[in-house]
Amino acid sequence: MLFVIIIGFMLISMLVGFALKNRFAAYSKIPLRSGLSGKEVAERMLRENGLHDVQVTCVPGHLSDHYNPADRTINLSPDVYNGRHVAAAAVAAHECGHAVQHATSYPFLQFRSAMVPVVNFSSRIINFIFIASLMGAFAFHWFSFDWALLIIIACQGAITLFSLVTLPVEFDATGRGLAWLNQTGLTHGEEHTKASKALSLAATTYVVAALSSLTVLLYYILQYLGSRD
Protein backbone atom coordinates (compact mmCIF):
# COMPACT_ATOMS: atom_id res chain seq x y z
CA MET A 1 0.00 0.00 0.00
CA LEU A 2 2.78 2.43 0.92
CA PHE A 3 4.53 1.64 -2.35
CA VAL A 4 1.37 2.71 -4.21
CA ILE A 5 1.31 5.94 -2.17
CA ILE A 6 4.95 6.62 -3.06
CA ILE A 7 4.16 6.16 -6.76
CA GLY A 8 1.19 8.47 -6.25
CA PHE A 9 3.43 11.19 -4.82
CA MET A 10 5.77 10.82 -7.77
CA LEU A 11 2.87 11.36 -10.17
CA ILE A 12 1.58 14.32 -8.14
CA SER A 13 5.06 15.85 -8.18
CA MET A 14 5.19 15.51 -11.97
CA LEU A 15 1.75 17.11 -12.33
CA VAL A 16 2.63 20.00 -10.02
CA GLY A 17 5.88 20.56 -11.91
CA PHE A 18 3.97 20.56 -15.20
CA ALA A 19 1.42 23.03 -13.79
CA LEU A 20 4.22 25.26 -12.48
CA LYS A 21 5.87 25.43 -15.91
CA ASN A 22 2.54 26.25 -17.54
CA ARG A 23 1.75 28.98 -15.02
CA PHE A 24 5.22 30.47 -15.38
CA ALA A 25 4.79 30.48 -19.15
CA ALA A 26 1.38 32.18 -18.84
CA TYR A 27 2.59 34.83 -16.40
CA SER A 28 5.68 35.42 -18.53
CA LYS A 29 3.32 36.96 -21.06
CA ILE A 30 2.09 39.58 -18.59
CA PRO A 31 4.40 42.64 -18.74
CA LEU A 32 5.42 44.27 -15.48
CA ARG A 33 4.09 47.82 -15.42
CA SER A 34 7.34 49.13 -13.98
CA GLY A 35 9.23 47.63 -16.91
CA LEU A 36 11.97 46.29 -14.62
CA SER A 37 13.74 43.03 -15.46
CA GLY A 38 14.14 40.23 -12.95
CA LYS A 39 17.76 41.28 -12.51
CA GLU A 40 16.74 44.87 -11.77
CA VAL A 41 14.01 43.77 -9.37
CA ALA A 42 16.53 41.62 -7.49
CA GLU A 43 19.14 44.38 -7.36
CA ARG A 44 16.60 46.87 -6.07
CA MET A 45 15.30 44.54 -3.34
CA LEU A 46 18.84 43.73 -2.25
CA ARG A 47 19.78 47.40 -2.19
CA GLU A 48 16.71 48.43 -0.21
CA ASN A 49 17.46 45.70 2.35
CA GLY A 50 21.04 46.90 2.73
CA LEU A 51 22.57 43.85 1.04
CA HIS A 52 25.32 45.41 -1.06
CA ASP A 53 27.60 42.35 -1.06
CA VAL A 54 25.18 39.98 -2.81
CA GLN A 55 25.65 39.59 -6.56
CA VAL A 56 22.90 38.83 -9.09
CA THR A 57 24.03 36.41 -11.82
CA CYS A 58 22.47 34.56 -14.75
CA VAL A 59 22.69 30.75 -14.84
CA PRO A 60 21.59 28.35 -17.58
CA GLY A 61 18.42 26.32 -17.34
CA HIS A 62 14.68 26.79 -16.90
CA LEU A 63 13.37 27.50 -13.39
CA SER A 64 16.92 26.91 -12.15
CA ASP A 65 16.76 30.02 -9.95
CA HIS A 66 18.35 29.77 -6.50
CA TYR A 67 20.26 31.63 -3.81
CA ASN A 68 23.73 30.35 -2.96
CA PRO A 69 24.66 31.26 0.64
CA ALA A 70 28.24 30.01 0.12
CA ASP A 71 29.20 32.77 -2.31
CA ARG A 72 26.23 35.07 -1.60
CA THR A 73 24.82 35.11 -5.12
CA ILE A 74 21.30 35.32 -6.50
CA ASN A 75 21.35 32.97 -9.50
CA LEU A 76 18.54 33.61 -11.96
CA SER A 77 17.62 31.61 -15.05
CA PRO A 78 17.70 33.56 -18.36
CA ASP A 79 13.88 33.88 -18.47
CA VAL A 80 13.88 35.48 -15.03
CA TYR A 81 17.13 37.45 -15.32
CA ASN A 82 16.09 39.17 -18.55
CA GLY A 83 12.31 38.92 -18.22
CA ARG A 84 10.23 42.03 -17.63
CA HIS A 85 7.08 40.29 -16.55
CA VAL A 86 5.16 39.25 -13.42
CA ALA A 87 6.72 35.78 -13.21
CA ALA A 88 10.27 37.19 -13.32
CA ALA A 89 9.53 39.74 -10.60
CA ALA A 90 7.96 37.08 -8.35
CA VAL A 91 10.84 34.62 -8.69
CA ALA A 92 13.52 37.30 -8.31
CA ALA A 93 11.89 38.66 -5.15
CA HIS A 94 11.55 35.15 -3.72
CA GLU A 95 15.26 34.41 -4.21
CA CYS A 96 16.15 37.74 -2.64
CA GLY A 97 13.98 36.66 0.30
CA HIS A 98 16.53 33.89 0.89
CA ALA A 99 19.36 36.44 0.83
CA VAL A 100 17.52 38.50 3.46
CA GLN A 101 17.05 35.34 5.54
CA HIS A 102 20.79 34.72 5.36
CA ALA A 103 21.63 38.29 6.33
CA THR A 104 19.26 38.21 9.31
CA SER A 105 20.40 34.74 10.45
CA TYR A 106 17.02 33.14 9.90
CA PRO A 107 17.32 29.99 12.07
CA PHE A 108 15.65 27.53 9.70
CA LEU A 109 17.90 28.60 6.83
CA GLN A 110 20.97 28.22 9.04
CA PHE A 111 19.85 24.75 10.11
CA ARG A 112 19.11 23.70 6.53
CA SER A 113 22.50 24.95 5.33
CA ALA A 114 24.22 23.02 8.11
CA MET A 115 22.37 19.87 7.06
CA VAL A 116 23.51 19.95 3.42
CA PRO A 117 26.72 17.89 4.00
CA VAL A 118 24.75 15.38 6.10
CA VAL A 119 22.09 14.99 3.41
CA ASN A 120 24.69 14.56 0.67
CA PHE A 121 26.48 11.91 2.74
CA SER A 122 23.20 10.15 3.55
CA SER A 123 22.22 10.01 -0.13
CA ARG A 124 25.58 8.45 -1.03
CA ILE A 125 25.25 5.85 1.73
CA ILE A 126 21.75 4.84 0.60
CA ASN A 127 22.95 4.55 -3.01
CA PHE A 128 25.91 2.44 -1.89
CA ILE A 129 23.66 0.04 0.03
CA PHE A 130 21.30 -0.33 -2.92
CA ILE A 131 24.17 -0.98 -5.33
CA ALA A 132 25.81 -3.40 -2.90
CA SER A 133 22.55 -5.33 -2.51
CA LEU A 134 22.17 -5.63 -6.27
CA MET A 135 25.73 -6.98 -6.49
CA GLY A 136 25.00 -9.54 -3.83
CA ALA A 137 27.19 -7.95 -1.17
CA PHE A 138 24.85 -9.06 1.59
CA ALA A 139 25.49 -12.68 0.58
CA PHE A 140 29.04 -12.13 1.83
CA HIS A 141 27.66 -11.05 5.21
CA TRP A 142 29.17 -7.57 5.14
CA PHE A 143 26.29 -6.62 7.43
CA SER A 144 22.86 -8.04 8.15
CA PHE A 145 19.66 -6.99 6.41
CA ASP A 146 18.39 -5.47 9.67
CA TRP A 147 21.52 -3.34 10.02
CA ALA A 148 21.20 -2.22 6.42
CA LEU A 149 17.61 -1.13 7.07
CA LEU A 150 18.65 0.74 10.21
CA ILE A 151 21.33 2.62 8.29
CA ILE A 152 18.84 3.43 5.51
CA ILE A 153 16.30 4.64 8.09
CA ALA A 154 18.88 6.92 9.71
CA CYS A 155 19.94 8.35 6.35
CA GLN A 156 16.38 8.72 5.07
CA GLY A 157 15.49 10.35 8.38
CA ALA A 158 18.11 13.03 7.75
CA ILE A 159 16.82 13.56 4.21
CA THR A 160 13.24 13.81 5.46
CA LEU A 161 14.19 16.29 8.17
CA PHE A 162 15.91 18.40 5.52
CA SER A 163 12.76 18.33 3.38
CA LEU A 164 10.60 19.37 6.32
CA VAL A 165 12.94 22.20 7.35
CA THR A 166 12.89 23.41 3.75
CA LEU A 167 9.16 24.21 4.05
CA PRO A 168 9.38 27.17 6.46
CA VAL A 169 12.46 28.42 4.58
CA GLU A 170 10.60 28.52 1.27
CA PHE A 171 7.33 29.89 2.65
CA ASP A 172 9.14 32.60 4.58
CA ALA A 173 11.17 33.64 1.51
CA THR A 174 7.95 33.87 -0.48
CA GLY A 175 6.36 35.97 2.25
CA ARG A 176 9.30 38.35 2.34
CA GLY A 177 9.39 38.68 -1.44
CA LEU A 178 5.65 39.29 -1.83
CA ALA A 179 5.58 41.77 1.05
CA TRP A 180 8.39 43.79 -0.54
CA LEU A 181 6.76 43.73 -3.99
CA ASN A 182 3.51 44.96 -2.46
CA GLN A 183 5.20 47.58 -0.29
CA THR A 184 7.13 49.06 -3.20
CA GLY A 185 4.19 48.84 -5.57
CA LEU A 186 6.19 46.90 -8.16
CA THR A 187 3.26 44.50 -8.31
CA HIS A 188 -0.25 45.59 -7.41
CA GLY A 189 -3.80 44.50 -8.07
CA GLU A 190 -3.96 41.63 -10.57
CA GLU A 191 -0.17 41.66 -10.94
CA HIS A 192 0.32 40.93 -7.24
CA THR A 193 -2.38 38.26 -7.24
CA LYS A 194 -0.69 36.42 -10.09
CA ALA A 195 2.75 36.75 -8.47
CA SER A 196 1.32 35.24 -5.30
CA LYS A 197 -0.30 32.36 -7.21
CA ALA A 198 2.94 31.58 -9.03
CA LEU A 199 4.96 31.39 -5.83
CA SER A 200 2.26 29.43 -4.01
CA LEU A 201 2.34 26.76 -6.71
CA ALA A 202 6.14 26.68 -6.53
CA ALA A 203 5.90 26.13 -2.76
CA THR A 204 3.55 23.20 -3.38
CA THR A 205 6.42 21.30 -5.01
CA TYR A 206 8.31 21.41 -1.70
CA VAL A 207 5.25 20.21 0.23
CA VAL A 208 4.85 17.22 -2.11
CA ALA A 209 8.57 16.44 -1.83
CA ALA A 210 8.42 16.54 1.98
CA LEU A 211 5.37 14.27 2.15
CA SER A 212 6.96 11.87 -0.33
CA SER A 213 10.17 11.71 1.70
CA LEU A 214 8.17 11.13 4.89
CA THR A 215 6.26 8.29 3.22
CA VAL A 216 9.50 6.64 2.09
CA LEU A 217 10.85 6.88 5.66
CA LEU A 218 7.68 5.26 7.01
CA TYR A 219 8.02 2.49 4.42
CA TYR A 220 11.53 1.61 5.59
CA ILE A 221 10.49 1.74 9.25
CA LEU A 222 7.65 -0.69 8.58
CA GLN A 223 10.03 -2.90 6.61
CA TYR A 224 12.37 -3.02 9.59
CA LEU A 225 9.57 -3.74 12.08
CA GLY A 226 8.27 -6.47 9.79
CA SER A 227 11.69 -8.10 9.59
CA ARG A 228 11.79 -8.31 13.39
CA ASP A 229 8.60 -10.37 13.64
Beta strands, then each sheet from edge to edge (+ up, - down):
strand 1: 55-58
strand 2: 66-68
strand 3: 73-76
sheet 1: 1+ 3+ 2-
end
